[in-house]
Amino acid sequence: MGINLQKGQRIDLTKGNAGLDTIKVGLGWDPVSQSGGGGGFLSGLFGGGGRSSANIDCDASVLMLQDDKVVAGTDIVYFGKLNSDCGTIQHSGDNLTGDGDGDDEVITVRLSSVPAKYNKLVFVVNIYDAAGRKQHFGMIQNAYIRVYDDKNGNELVRYNLTDNYANLTTLICGEIYRHGAEWKFAAVGNGTSDVKLADVVRRYQ
């Protein structure tokens, strides 16, 4: 089992983990149980497929920062751009089944190959068309971000996002950043009212 962090805590990923190279970052969430039946809020993750207007379309993304800033639009990995231009970050793609156990989205990162110009990777989950659908993260529970070794599946760290995110439409879940020759993870867990990924990106420009 990985180390469980609280909001604001940090941990060194690579120090003490000899040979750690490729990691996977899993992000998960569950719909809040609703009385009256029907599909779960997230049963139509990434577009909904027209199943129900109550479905929540959650999108996981990675912002690749240079000196803590997004310098180019190509430095964003999301469901519409599954691979970074440098080839070191890969998004698992559309997931249409938000219900159930396990990670809903997985992002693979080859830490040793991330170009030196990038000092930080920010992991974000936002609700597509949240304003139009009148949806927010108060409709979601059990949100978490975890990091595990791609080679053996060993979980290194887990952070459960337990704040009250009612009326908020974006979660800045966590950051992986350089510290000298090492990589560290920070448990962020901040919710915002940004309604589009572009709004989140502006925070880092």
Secondary structure, 3 states (H helix, E strand, C coil): CCEEECCCCEEECCCCCCCCCEEEEEEEEEECCCCCCCCCCCCCCCCHHHCCCCCCCEEEEEEEEECCECCCHHHEEECCECECCCCCEEECCCCCCCCCCCCCEEEEEEHHHCCCCCCEEEEEEEECCHHHHCCCHHHEEEEEEEEEECCCCCEEEEEECCCCCCCCCEEEEEEEEEECCEEEEEEEEEEECCCCHHHHHHCCC
